[in-house]
Amino acid sequence: MLDPNLFVNHPEVVRQSLLRRGMDPALADPLVALNVRRRALQKEGDDLRQLRNQKSQVVGQLMKSGQGEQAEVIKAEVRGIGERTSAIEAELTIVADEERTQLLGLPNLVDPLTPDGTDDKANPVVRSWGTPRVFDFPPRPHDEVATALGMYDPDRAAKLSGARFAVLSGALARMERALVSLFCDIAEGNGYREVQVPYMVTRETMTGTGQLPKFEEDLFKISGGLAGQDAYLIPTAEVPVTNLHRDEILDEEQLPVRYHAFTPCFRSEAGSAGRDTRGLVRVHQFHKVELVWITRPEDSAANLDTLVDHAESLLRALELPFHTVARCAGDVGFGGSRGYDIEVWLPGQAAYREISSCTNFGDFQARRLKLRFKREKKNLLCHTLNGSALAVGRTLVAILENYQQADGSVIVPVALRPYLGGMERIVRG
């Protein structure tokens, strides 16, 4: 959530950021008006309370001096002031609620270092690693490789749950579990603390990280609710993990706080009709290891670089070619200020596809979460960051396509072999 004071002190900053996102800068105007009105009501209310106190003292003095008639006149004025104050407080509640509602619908400010552009086609490549393999046979897409191995069954998944689900078996199911272990072990070695978190969260929790109210149609809502609130299945571990310190004031010495968490993720993919309908690239349920940082404002830019390197290191460990792109202003995401996508090479599609997004949210989430740290005698907002390390299903896709062999088998990446009992090759079974 943006600082409401921006809309009076620096509205041009908000308008320019909206413009860079390809949005109408006039979206800031209602908040400017609401902020002005809220301030005016607060001042009028403060002035009236001060006047009421002054007149109440006069009433007391008049009563002591035996001037009852004059005291009654002033009492009537005090009652009138009280009625006006109550009316102002009621209007102030309405205005403040509307201001918060409007604020929750506006995206974060775009970082000046974020490149210009309207969509992901404008994202510049900032570095590449690895050389795509040259095949001596036509490489197949991952779903064909997995089906031929007898370890991928979309039809039985559809029988259980409908479209965009998968059943994996045998060595591929083991490999997915092995990837989770590898990613968590590397994260632990990089200084992240592992946490296990709930997969169902409340509306307040979803609002804290920015999924609500903007993206409700992309979520799976739970009809029963939780703790007296609407409840949802998590779309990413970012949601519960970042909320761990909601409404807390951390000591500056604690920062940065770094967590990693493995969870399933649930997404309705409401806006993706017709996209990636085959295979494991875009499904309703998948696994992911998430990295989350809570840090000091002055450190977050450098922390983003470190976070990206940690995510990239997983692909380097698996020897999968990738490149990293800087997300442009039109693609940085609702809550993001600056970010990068890591895209792995998929020979079956002859394309690089996103496998990780790493984002600096600045204080956008922290303001919603009331997540602060103490510096001397001041409480300051933290900055939050997160990144996928990695989307497990998409990593499995990349392994199947990059390590497939002409005979239909799949070589196991060296880094994964200790997690698979030394298995070097997956064959039909």
N, C-alpha and C positions, 0 to 999 in steps of 0.2 A: 504494500500500500504506500502511496506517495505521501509525503509530508503535506498536510493541508495548508500550511503556511506558504508553500510555494505558489499557491493560486492567488495570493495577494501580493507577496513580495517579488516573485519572479514568474509570473504566468507565461512570459514569452519562452522560458526554458521548457515548460510542459508542452506548449504549442509546437515548438520546434522539434521536440522528441516525437510527438504524434505524427508530425509531417514526415519525419525520417522513416517512420514505420509504414508510411503509406496510408495513414489515417487522417480523418478530418480534424484539423487543429481546433475547430469550434467545439469539439467535445469537451474542451477544458472550460468553456464559458459558464455553464451552469454551476460548476464548482467555484468559480470566481465569485459569482453572485451569492451562492450559499455561504461562502466563507465571510464575505462582507456582511451579510445579514446576521450570521451567527455572532460575529464580533460586536455588531451594533447592539444586538439583544443582550449580550453579556455585559457590555458597558452600561446600558440602560438599567439592567437589573442590579448591577453593583451600585450605581448611583442612587437608585431608589432605596436599596437596603440601607445605604449610608444616611439618606435623608430620613428614612423611617426611624433609625436609631436616634438621630438628632432630635426629631420631633417627640419621640418617646421620652427623652430626657427633659424636654421642655414641659411635657405633661406632668412629669414628676415634680418638677420645680413649682409649677402653678398649683398643683394640689397641696404641696407643702405650705405655700403662701396663702392658701385659702381662696384661690381664684378658680373655683370650680367651674363656672360657666365658660371661661376662656379655655380651661382644660378640656371640656367636652367638645369644643370646636376643634381643637387640635387632635383629639382622639378620632373624630370623624375623618380628618385629613389622613391620619395614620391608617385607618381602615381602608380608605380609598387607595392609599399607596400600597397596602398589602394586597388588595384585589388586583391592582395593576401588576404587581410583582408576580403574583400567581399566574396571571395570564401570560406574562413574558416567559416564565419558566416552562409553561406548557408549550408555547410556540418554540422555545429554544430546544426542547426535547424533539419536536417534530423536525426542525431544521437540522439538528445534529444527526438524527437518524438518516435523513435524506442525504446529508453530506457524506456520511459513512457509506451508504449504499452506492452513491455515485463514485466514491473513491475506490470501492472494491471492484468496480467495473473498468477502471482505467489501468493500462499497462505501466510497467516500470519505465523509468527514464533510460534512454539508450546511452551507453557509455560513448564518450567522444572517440575512443579508439575502435569502436565497432564500425566496420566498413559500411558504406552506403549500398543500398540495393533493395529490391522489392520482394524477392523470394530466393529460394535456395539455389537457383541458377546463377545468382550473383555472388555466391560464396567463394572467395578466393582460396586456392590451395596454398597453405603456408609451409608444408613439408610433406615428403613422401618417404616411405621405407619399404624396402624389399622390391624384388623384380617379379612381376607376374610370370608364372610358369608357362613355358611353351609346350603345348601338348602335341603328341604324335597321333592323337585320335580326337574326334569331336567331343569336348567336355560336355557332360550332361548336367542339367539342373539338379539340385540337391534332392528334390522329392523323387525323381526317377532313380537316383543312386540309392536312396534309402529304401524305396519300394523293392528294387531289385535285390537288395540284401535281405528282404523279408522282415524288416524291423520297423517299418513305418506303416500305420494303418489308419488313414483318414476316414475310411468308410465306417469302421467300428466306432471311431470317435464321434462321427456324425450321428450314429445310432444312439450314443449316450447323451450327447449334448447339442447336436446340430452342427452347422458349418463353423469353420475357423477354430477347430480344436484338433488335437493330434493324440494318437497313442503311439508311443515308442516302446520297443521291447529289446531284449537281448543286449548286445554290446552297445547299441546306440543309447539305450536307457542308462547303462553303466557309464558311458562317456559323458552324458549330461551331468550325472552326479559327480564324476571326476572333475569336470570343468569347474563346478561350484567349489570343490575342495581346493583346486589349484588357485582359483581367484582369491578365495578367502585366505589361504596361506600366504600368498604374495602381499595382500593388503596388510595382514598382520605384521609381516616383515617390514613393511613401509611405515609402521607406527600407528595404524588404525586399531581402535578397540572394537572387537566384535560385539554386536548386540542382536538379540532376537526380539522381535517386536510383534504386536498384534497385526493380523491381516484385515481386520475390520476396525474402522474408526468412525468417530462421530462427525457431524457436520462442522462443528467448531474446529476439529483437527484438519479437515479438508480445507476450510477457509483460511487457516493459518498459513498454509504453504501456497495458496493461490489457485487451487483446483476449483474452488467454489467462490462466488457463484458462476464464474465465467464458463466452466467446462462441465456442467452437470450432465449434459447429454452423453458425454464420453465415459461416464462412470456407471458401475453396477450398484444400484441402490438396494439396500436390504429392507424388506418390508417390515420386519419386527422392530427395527431401531435399536439404539444402544443408549443407556444412561438418560433416557427421556428425550433423546434427540434422533433426528434422521441419522442413518448410518450407511456406510458404503464399504465395498471391498476396495482395497488399496490399488491404485494404478502403478505405484512404484514405492519402494521403501523410503524414498525421500520424504514422504508424507509423515509416517509415524516417527521416523528417526529425527527429522528436523524439529518436530513438536516435542521431543523429549524434554527440552528446557524451556518450554513455553511458560510465560509469566514468572521467569526466574531472573535474578541478577547474579551473574557469575563474577568471580574475582578475575581481574585482568591477568593474573599469573596463571590461571587455568587455560588461557587461550594460546594456541588454537585447540579446540576440541575436535577430534577426528574419529568418526565411526565408520565401520563397514557392516553391512547387513545383507544376508541372503534372504529373499522372499519370493513367493510367487507374485505375479502382477496380473491385474484383471482390467481389461479395457474393452469398452463396447465397440470401438472403432466406428463410431456413428458417421463420421465424415469420410470414410474410406471405401464406400461402395465401389466394387469393381477393381480395386487395387490389390495386387498381391494375393489373389484368391487361392493360389496353389501353395502348398507347402507350409513352412514354418516361419516365414518372414513376418507376416502380419496376422496374428491370432489373438483370440480373446483371453487366453491364459498362457503365461510364459514365466520363466524364471530369470532372475537378474540378481547380480551383486551390485550394491550401490555404495558409493563413497560420499560421505557428508562431512563438511567442514563448518565449524562455527569459529569465527576469527575476528581480529581487530580490523577496523576499517582500513587503516593504512597498510595492512598486510594482504588484503584480499586479492589484489591484482597479481602479486607474486605467487600467492597460494593457488590461483587458477592455473598458472603455468605448471606448478608442481602436480596438481591434480591431473592435468592432461597427460603429463609424462607418466604418471602412475597407470593411467588407463592404457596408454600406448604400449607400456612395457609388457602388458599381457599378450598383445598381438605379436610383439617381438619374441616373447618366450615361445609362442606357438608357431613362429616363423610364417606368419600370414601377412602378405603384402597389404599395405594400407596407405592412405594419405589422410591428412588432417586439414580441414577447412575452417576458416573463421566465419561464423554465422553473421550474415549482414543484418542491417537494421530491420528489414522486413521479415527476417527468419529467426531472430534471436529468441523469440518466445515471449509470451505474455509477461512473465515475471522476471525474465532475464534482462540484464544490463549489457553483458558481454559473454560470449561463449564460443565454443568450438564443437564441431562434429568430427568424429573419427569414422572414416568410411573404409571398410575392408573390401578387397578385390574378390568378386565372385565370377569365376570363369564361366560358369553355366549360364550366367546372364550377361557376360562380357561388360560388366559395369561395377563401379564402386558403390557400395550401399552402406548406409549408416549403421554402426554397431554400438556407438557410444556418443552421448551428448554431455558435455561438461560446461557448467554455467556458473557465473558469478551473479548473484541476485542483489548484491549491495545490501542495503538495509530494508529492501522492499518486503521480504518475508518477516524480518525481525520486528518491523513496526506492527504488522498484523499479530505477531506472536507475543509482543511485549517482552522480547528477548534482549536483555541488556547486560552490560558488564560495568563494574565499578572502577573508575579511574579517579584516584584521590577522593574528592567528595562528590563527584558527579557520576550519574548513571547514564551511560551512552549506549546507543543501539549497536548490536553486533552486526557483522556481515555474515551471510550464509552462502555456501557453495555446494554443489553436488555434481556427481558424474556417474555414469554407468560403467561398471568395471567387471564384467561386461554383461550385455544381454546374452544369456546363456544359449538360448535357442538359435539366435543368429550366429553365434560362434560355432555351434554345431553345423549350421548351414555352410559356413565358410570352410570348415574342415572337410566336409563331404565333397565340396566342389573343388577345393584346391588339392586335396590329397587322394582323389579318386584315381583308380588305375584302369587300364584297358580291359582287364579281366573282370571288372566289377567290384573288386575289393577296394578297401580304403586303408592307406597307411596311417598309423596312429602317430601324431606328433611326439617327438622325443620327450618333451616336457610333461606329457600326460601319461607316459608309460608306467612310471612308478605308482600312479593312482589306479592303474588297470592291471595290476599284477604282472607287469612286464609285457603285456600284450603289444605286439608290433603291427599287427594288421587285422582289420575286420573283414571277415568273409561271410558269405551267406550262411545263415544258420537259424 
